């Protein structure tokens, strides 16, 4: 799998700000991983491809 729970993802918002999240152990009905992030309030949601992905990291 390209994405595994615990992976860290970085995005670039359209306003140029960087943002990060952590891939959840839960998925959508279609199999997309949910992401835990905090852009104003902490949420777990289907937003992996909402913004431009600029980084993907996994702790070994």
Residue, then its C-alpha position, 0 to 999 in steps of 0.5 A: x500500500x502507498x499509505x499506511x496508518x501512522x504515515x505523516x503527510x504534508x500538504x501545501x494549502x492554496x494560500x501557500x501555508x504548509x500543513x501536516x496530518x497523520x494517516x488513520x487506521x480507518x478508511x472510507x467505504x471506497x478504501x481511501x485512508x482517513x487523515x487526522x489533522x488540525x486546521x482549526x480543530x482536530x478532525x479525522x476525515x477524508x481529505x488526503x487529496x484535498x490539497x497538494x501533497x508535498x511530503x510523505x514520511x513513514x517511521x521505520 
